[in-house]
Amino acid sequence: MSLCEKPACFATPGYGDKLFCLNEDGVTFVVRAGDQFELVGKNPLAEDDMGMATPAIAGDRLLLRTSARLYCIQKQASK
């Protein structure tokens, strides 16, 4: 299965057992790394965003750059 034939995806960073694929429409696909394909999530950004670069991992944060914004996504700390 291909996630990113059209629109195109950028290079995919991995974190733990997950891969993050950002496409030009601003949708991030989260795929579990392994022998079998498993789509964990599909996360659209703002409607006017266009994915412009490879996602980056900085510590425990995922950085996504679009044509209009820079997103910093981090798992919320447990209470």
N, CA, C and O atoms as a printed pandas DataFrame, in Angstrom:
     atom_number atom_name residue_name chain_id  residue_number  x_coord  y_coord  z_coord
0              1         N          MET        A               1    0.839   -1.181    0.000
1              2        CA          MET        A               1    0.000    0.000    0.000
2              3         C          MET        A               1    0.877    1.235    0.000
3              4         O          MET        A               1    1.878    1.281    0.716
4              5         N          SER        A               2    0.526    2.229   -0.782
5              6        CA          SER        A               2    1.259    3.480   -0.807
6              7         C          SER        A               2    0.395    4.592   -0.233
7              8         O          SER        A               2   -0.752    4.767   -0.645
8              9         N          LEU        A               3    0.935    5.334    0.705
9             10        CA          LEU        A               3    0.197    6.440    1.309
10            11         C          LEU        A               3    0.302    7.711    0.488
11            12         O          LEU        A               3   -0.616    8.531    0.482
12            13         N          CYS        A               4    1.399    7.874   -0.193
13            14        CA          CYS        A               4    1.731    9.197   -0.709
14            15         C          CYS        A               4    2.058    9.229   -2.192
15            16         O          CYS        A               4    3.062    9.827   -2.577
16            17         N          GLU        A               5    1.256    8.613   -3.028
17            18        CA          GLU        A               5    1.506    8.726   -4.453
18            19         C          GLU        A               5    1.169   10.145   -4.914
19            20         O          GLU        A               5    2.004   10.799   -5.539
20            21         N          LYS        A               6   -0.020   10.621   -4.622
21            22        CA          LYS        A               6   -0.446   11.986   -4.927
22            23         C          LYS        A               6   -1.362   12.426   -3.815
23            24         O          LYS        A               6   -2.329   11.718   -3.536
24            25         N          PRO        A               7   -1.136   13.507   -3.183
25            26        CA          PRO        A               7    0.032   14.371   -3.342
26            27         C          PRO        A               7    1.287   13.714   -2.766
27            28         O          PRO        A               7    1.214   12.732   -2.026
28            29         N          ALA        A               8    2.410   14.269   -3.116
29            30        CA          ALA        A               8    3.698   13.693   -2.724
30            31         C          ALA        A               8    3.926   13.791   -1.218
31            32         O          ALA        A               8    3.436   14.702   -0.551
32            33         N          CYS        A               9    4.688   12.818   -0.704
33            34        CA          CYS        A               9    5.140   12.843    0.687
34            35         C          CYS        A               9    6.605   13.236    0.717
35            36         O          CYS        A               9    7.334   13.077   -0.262
36            37         N          PHE        A              10    7.013   13.750    1.858
37            38        CA          PHE        A              10    8.414   14.092    2.056
38            39         C          PHE        A              10    9.098   12.932    2.767
39            40         O          PHE        A              10    8.429   11.999    3.212
40            41         N          ALA        A              11   10.403   12.980    2.878
41            42        CA          ALA        A              11   11.144   11.931    3.579
42            43         C          ALA        A              11   10.518   11.714    4.953
43            44         O          ALA        A              11    9.941   12.634    5.532
44            45         N          THR        A              12   10.633   10.510    5.462
45            46        CA          THR        A              12    9.885   10.103    6.646
46            47         C          THR        A              12   10.803    9.812    7.821
47            48         O          THR        A              12   11.590    8.868    7.766
48            49         N          PRO        A              13   10.716   10.614    8.895
49            50        CA          PRO        A              13   11.511   10.295   10.073
50            51         C          PRO        A              13   10.804    9.234   10.918
51            52         O          PRO        A              13    9.585    9.079   10.854
52            53         N          GLY        A              14   11.591    8.514   11.705
53            54        CA          GLY        A              14   11.039    7.524   12.612
54            55         C          GLY        A              14   11.283    7.924   14.052
55            56         O          GLY        A              14   12.275    8.581   14.367
56            57         N          TYR        A              15   10.370    7.523   14.922
57            58        CA          TYR        A              15   10.514    7.772   16.364
58            59         C          TYR        A              15    9.933    6.568   17.077
59            60         O          TYR        A              15    8.748    6.268   16.933
60            61         N          GLY        A              16   10.760    5.877   17.844
61            62        CA          GLY        A              16   10.296    4.641   18.468
62            63         C          GLY        A              16    9.935    3.651   17.378
63            64         O          GLY        A              16   10.748    3.349   16.504
64            65         N          ASP        A              17    8.712    3.148   17.435
65            66        CA          ASP        A              17    8.271    2.191   16.416
66            67         C          ASP        A              17    7.328    2.833   15.403
67            68         O          ASP        A              17    6.579    2.128   14.726
68            69         N          LYS        A              18    7.355    4.170   15.290
69            70        CA          LYS        A              18    6.451    4.862   14.384
70            71         C          LYS        A              18    7.202    5.666   13.319
71            72         O          LYS        A              18    8.288    6.192   13.561
72            73         N          LEU        A              19    6.588    5.743   12.132
73            74        CA          LEU        A              19    7.087    6.573   11.035
74            75         C          LEU        A              19    6.063    7.661   10.781
75            76         O          LEU        A              19    4.860    7.413   10.875
76            77         N          PHE        A              20    6.524    8.871   10.458
77            78        CA          PHE        A              20    5.647   10.015   10.233
78            79         C          PHE        A              20    5.808   10.488    8.793
79            80         O          PHE        A              20    6.899   10.883    8.382
80            81         N          CYS        A              21    4.721   10.447    8.029
81            82        CA          CYS        A              21    4.721   10.829    6.618
82            83         C          CYS        A              21    3.838   12.057    6.446
83            84         O          CYS        A              21    2.628   11.971    6.655
84            85         N          LEU        A              22    4.404   13.188    6.074
85            86        CA          LEU        A              22    3.641   14.418    5.828
86            87         C          LEU        A              22    3.488   14.593    4.327
87            88         O          LEU        A              22    4.476   14.550    3.593
88            89         N          ASN        A              23    2.246   14.793    3.860
89            90        CA          ASN        A              23    2.069   15.014    2.425
90            91         C          ASN        A              23    1.827   16.491    2.126
91            92         O          ASN        A              23    1.708   17.305    3.042
92            93         N          GLU        A              24    1.757   16.828    0.847
93            94        CA          GLU        A              24    1.610   18.225    0.433
94            95         C          GLU        A              24    0.287   18.834    0.867
95            96         O          GLU        A              24    0.179   20.056    0.969
96            97         N          ASP        A              25   -0.722   18.008    1.126
97            98        CA          ASP        A              25   -2.018   18.513    1.583
98            99         C          ASP        A              25   -2.040   18.794    3.082
99           100         O          ASP        A              25   -3.076   19.189    3.616
100          101         N          GLY        A              26   -0.921   18.598    3.768
101          102        CA          GLY        A              26   -0.857   18.864    5.200
102          103         C          GLY        A              26   -1.440   17.746    6.045
103          104         O          GLY        A              26   -1.897   17.987    7.162
104          105         N          VAL        A              27   -1.431   16.529    5.527
105          106        CA          VAL        A              27   -1.910   15.371    6.287
106          107         C          VAL        A              27   -0.699   14.544    6.707
107          108         O          VAL        A              27    0.139   14.186    5.878
108          109         N          THR        A              28   -0.616   14.245    8.003
109          110        CA          THR        A              28    0.453   13.398    8.516
110          111         C          THR        A              28   -0.103   12.004    8.755
111          112         O          THR        A              28   -1.075   11.830    9.490
112          113         N          PHE        A              29    0.520   11.012    8.128
113          114        CA          PHE        A              29    0.166    9.617    8.336
114          115         C          PHE        A              29    1.154    9.036    9.332
115          116         O          PHE        A              29    2.361    9.238    9.201
116          117         N          VAL        A              30    0.655    8.319   10.322
117          118        CA          VAL        A              30    1.503    7.659   11.308
118          119         C          VAL        A              30    1.399    6.166   11.052
119          120         O          VAL        A              30    0.311    5.592   11.085
120          121         N          VAL        A              31    2.547    5.540   10.794
121          122        CA          VAL        A              31    2.603    4.123   10.445
122          123         C          VAL        A              31    3.513    3.415   11.442
123          124         O          VAL        A              31    4.600    3.901   11.756
124          125         N          ARG        A              32    3.063    2.264   11.937
125          126        CA          ARG        A              32    3.904    1.474   12.837
126          127         C          ARG        A              32    4.931    0.710   12.005
127          128         O          ARG        A              32    4.585    0.049   11.026
128          129         N          ALA        A              33    6.185    0.808   12.404
129          130        CA          ALA        A              33    7.247    0.072   11.721
130          131         C          ALA        A              33    7.139   -1.399   12.079
131          132         O          ALA        A              33    6.933   -1.753   13.240
132          133         N          GLY        A              34    7.278   -2.248   11.083
133          134        CA          GLY        A              34    7.210   -3.680   11.351
134          135         C          GLY        A              34    7.039   -4.467   10.070
135          136         O          GLY        A              34    7.083   -3.910    8.973
136          137         N          ASP        A              35    6.844   -5.760   10.216
137          138        CA          ASP        A              35    6.709   -6.655    9.070
138          139         C          ASP        A              35    5.386   -6.466    8.333
139          140         O          ASP        A              35    5.312   -6.691    7.125
140          141         N          GLN        A              36    4.340   -6.054    9.054
141          142        CA          GLN        A              36    3.016   -5.853    8.468
142          143         C          GLN        A              36    2.671   -4.362    8.464
143          144         O          GLN        A              36    2.991   -3.639    9.408
144          145         N          PHE        A              37    2.017   -3.914    7.394
145          146        CA          PHE        A              37    1.595   -2.520    7.321
146          147         C          PHE        A              37    0.512   -2.260    8.363
147          148         O          PHE        A              37   -0.467   -3.003    8.451
148          149         N          GLU        A              38    0.696   -1.188    9.162
149          150        CA          GLU        A              38   -0.323   -0.785   10.134
150          151         C          GLU        A              38   -0.378    0.739   10.184
151          152         O          GLU        A              38    0.555    1.390   10.656
152          153         N          LEU        A              39   -1.478    1.299    9.694
153          154        CA          LEU        A              39   -1.709    2.736    9.770
154          155         C          LEU        A              39   -2.260    3.037   11.150
155          156         O          LEU        A              39   -3.359    2.598   11.491
156          157         N          VAL        A              40   -1.501    3.788   11.952
157          158        CA          VAL        A              40   -1.877    4.088   13.328
158          159         C          VAL        A              40   -2.764    5.328   13.384
159          160         O          VAL        A              40   -3.683    5.401   14.199
160          161         N          GLY        A              41   -2.489    6.297   12.521
161          162        CA          GLY        A              41   -3.267    7.523   12.547
162          163         C          GLY        A              41   -3.119    8.325   11.271
163          164         O          GLY        A              41   -2.178    8.142   10.499
164          165         N          LYS        A              42   -4.075    9.218   11.070
165          166        CA          LYS        A              42   -4.074   10.138    9.929
166          167         C          LYS        A              42   -4.515   11.478   10.495
167          168         O          LYS        A              42   -5.658   11.627   10.927
168          169         N          ASN        A              43   -3.612   12.454   10.496
169          170        CA          ASN        A              43   -3.849   13.711   11.191
170          171         C          ASN        A              43   -3.746   14.898   10.241
171          172         O          ASN        A              43   -2.643   15.287    9.857
172          173         N          PRO        A              44   -4.879   15.478    9.859
173          174        CA          PRO        A              44   -4.837   16.654    8.985
174          175         C          PRO        A              44   -4.496   17.913    9.790
175          176         O          PRO        A              44   -4.897   18.057   10.945
176          177         N          LEU        A              45   -3.757   18.806    9.161
177          178        CA          LEU        A              45   -3.465   20.103    9.762
178          179         C          LEU        A              45   -4.532   21.090    9.301
179          180         O          LEU        A              45   -5.562   20.678    8.767
180          181         N          ALA        A              46   -4.304   22.377    9.497
181          182        CA          ALA        A              46   -5.271   23.396    9.086
182          183         C          ALA        A              46   -5.560   23.275    7.590
183          184         O          ALA        A              46   -4.693   22.882    6.809
184          185         N          GLU        A              47   -6.775   23.613    7.210
185          186        CA          GLU        A              47   -7.217   23.429    5.832
186          187         C          GLU        A              47   -6.359   24.189    4.814
187          188         O          GLU        A              47   -6.198   23.737    3.680
188          189         N          ASP        A              48   -5.812   25.331    5.213
189          190        CA          ASP        A              48   -5.015   26.137    4.281
190          191         C          ASP        A              48   -3.525   25.797    4.317
191          192         O          ASP        A              48   -2.721   26.492    3.697
192          193         N          ASP        A              49   -3.146   24.733    5.037
193          194        CA          ASP        A              49   -1.735   24.352    5.126
194          195         C          ASP        A              49   -1.326   23.443    3.978
195          196         O          ASP        A              49   -2.092   22.588    3.532
196          197         N          MET        A              50   -0.109   23.648    3.516
197          198        CA          MET        A              50    0.495   22.796    2.496
198          199         C          MET        A              50    1.826   22.306    3.056
199          200         O          MET        A              50    2.696   23.113    3.385
200          201         N          GLY        A              51    1.991   20.980    3.166
201          202        CA          GLY        A              51    3.242   20.427    3.679
202          203         C          GLY        A              51    4.407   20.880    2.813
203          204         O          GLY        A              51    4.344   20.796    1.586
204          205         N          MET        A              52    5.469   21.359    3.446
205          206        CA          MET        A              52    6.576   21.948    2.697
206          207         C          MET        A              52    7.937   21.333    2.984
207          208         O          MET        A              52    8.923   21.690    2.338
208          209         N          ALA        A              53    8.009   20.410    3.945
209          210        CA          ALA        A              53    9.333   19.913    4.317
210          211         C          ALA        A              53    9.208   18.573    5.031
211          212         O          ALA        A              53    8.123   18.170    5.450
212          213         N          THR        A              54   10.326   17.905    5.158
213          214        CA          THR        A              54   10.403   16.668    5.920
214          215         C          THR        A              54   10.124   16.970    7.384
215          216         O          THR        A              54   10.710   17.900    7.936
216          217         N          PRO        A              55    9.238   16.202    8.032
217          218        CA          PRO        A              55    9.063   16.375    9.475
218          219         C          PRO        A              55   10.390   16.132   10.191
219          220         O          PRO        A              55   11.252   15.409    9.691
220          221         N          ALA        A              56   10.544   16.739   11.356
221          222        CA          ALA        A              56   11.779   16.582   12.127
222          223         C          ALA        A              56   11.434   16.144   13.544
223          224         O          ALA        A              56   10.374   16.484   14.071
224          225         N          ILE        A              57   12.333   15.394   14.148
225          226        CA          ILE        A              57   12.206   14.974   15.539
226          227         C          ILE        A              57   13.253   15.740   16.335
227          228         O          ILE        A              57   14.430   15.759   15.976
228          229         N          ALA        A              58   12.809   16.374   17.425
229          230        CA          ALA        A              58   13.718   17.084   18.330
230          231         C          ALA        A              58   13.377   16.641   19.751
231          232         O          ALA        A              58   12.402   17.113   20.336
232          233         N          GLY        A              59   14.177   15.739   20.299
233          234        CA          GLY        A              59   13.860   15.194   21.620
234          235         C          GLY        A              59   12.558   14.422   21.541
235          236         O          GLY        A              59   12.457   13.449   20.794
236          237         N          ASP        A              60   11.555   14.848   22.309
237          238        CA          ASP        A              60   10.251   14.186   22.291
238          239         C          ASP        A              60    9.211   14.996   21.521
239          240         O          ASP        A              60    8.008   14.825   21.720
240          241         N          ARG        A              61    9.680   15.874   20.645
241          242        CA          ARG        A              61    8.775   16.722   19.867
242          243         C          ARG        A              61    8.858   16.394   18.378
243          244         O          ARG        A              61    9.923   16.070   17.851
244          245         N          LEU        A              62    7.704   16.486   17.716
245          246        CA          LEU        A              62    7.625   16.339   16.265
246          247         C          LEU        A              62    7.408   17.732   15.695
247          248         O          LEU        A              62    6.462   18.416   16.083
248          249         N          LEU        A              63    8.273   18.164   14.777
249          250        CA          LEU        A              63    8.165   19.474   14.149
250          251         C          LEU        A              63    7.701   19.314   12.713
251          252         O          LEU        A              63    8.278   18.540   11.949
252          253         N          LEU        A              64    6.645   20.054   12.341
253          254        CA          LEU        A              64    6.091   20.025   10.997
254          255         C          LEU        A              64    6.068   21.441   10.449
255          256         O          LEU        A              64    5.498   22.340   11.067
256          257         N          ARG        A              65    6.689   21.642    9.285
257          258        CA          ARG        A              65    6.678   22.964    8.655
258          259         C          ARG        A              65    5.768   22.915    7.443
259          260         O          ARG        A              65    5.872   22.023    6.601
260          261         N          THR        A              66    4.871   23.895    7.372
261          262        CA          THR        A              66    3.966   24.010    6.240
262          263         C          THR        A              66    4.207   25.352    5.567
263          264         O          THR        A              66    5.098   26.104    5.960
264          265         N          SER        A              67    3.406   25.646    4.550
265          266        CA          SER        A              67    3.560   26.919    3.850
266          267         C          SER        A              67    3.182   28.101    4.731
267          268         O          SER        A              67    3.606   29.226    4.467
268          269         N          ALA        A              68    2.391   27.864    5.776
269          270        CA          ALA        A              68    1.899   28.964    6.609
270          271         C          ALA        A              68    2.346   28.897    8.064
271          272         O          ALA        A              68    2.328   29.916    8.754
272          273         N          ARG        A              69    2.745   27.728    8.545
273          274        CA          ARG        A              69    2.973   27.568    9.977
274          275         C          ARG        A              69    4.125   26.602   10.273
275          276         O          ARG        A              69    4.583   25.845    9.417
276          277         N          LEU        A              70    4.564   26.671   11.531
277          278        CA          LEU        A              70    5.488   25.682   12.078
278          279         C          LEU        A              70    4.787   25.073   13.283
279          280         O          LEU        A              70    4.440   25.782   14.226
280          281         N          TYR        A              71    4.579   23.756   13.254
281          282        CA          TYR        A              71    3.908   23.053   14.344
282          283         C          TYR        A              71    4.946   22.341   15.198
283          284         O          TYR        A              71    5.918   21.787   14.686
284          285         N          CYS        A              72    4.724   22.365   16.501
285          286        CA          CYS        A              72    5.535   21.597   17.446
286          287         C          CYS        A              72    4.557   20.719   18.220
287          288         O          CYS        A              72    3.710   21.229   18.953
288          289         N          ILE        A              73    4.671   19.409   18.060
289          290        CA          ILE        A              73    3.735   18.468   18.665
290          291         C          ILE        A              73    4.484   17.629   19.690
291          292         O          ILE        A              73    5.545   17.069   19.415
292          293         N          GLN        A              74    3.893   17.562   20.884
293          294        CA          GLN        A              74    4.526   16.816   21.972
294          295         C          GLN        A              74    3.432   16.076   22.741
295          296         O          GLN        A              74    2.334   16.599   22.934
296          297         N          LYS        A              75    3.736   14.879   23.167
297          298        CA          LYS        A              75    2.795   14.110   23.982
298          299         C          LYS        A              75    2.583   14.825   25.305
299          300         O          LYS        A              75    3.538   15.267   25.945
300          301         N          GLN        A              76    1.317   14.935   25.712
301          302        CA          GLN        A              76    0.994   15.598   26.961
302          303         C          GLN        A              76    1.490   14.755   28.129
303          304         O          GLN        A              76    1.332   13.534   28.133
304          305         N          ALA        A              77    2.089   15.411   29.116
305          306        CA          ALA        A              77    2.613   14.715   30.290
306          307         C          ALA        A              77    1.481   14.077   31.079
307          308         O          ALA        A              77    0.395   14.648   31.180
308          309         N          SER        A              78    1.724   12.899   31.636
309          310        CA          SER        A              78    0.737   12.216   32.470
310          311         C          SER        A              78    0.591   12.961   33.784
311          312         O          SER        A              78    1.556   13.501   34.325
312          313         N          LYS        A              79   -0.635   12.978   34.284
313          314        CA          LYS        A              79   -0.888   13.666   35.567
314          315         C          LYS        A              79   -0.838   12.700   36.704
315          316         O          LYS        A              79   -1.026   13.092   37.855
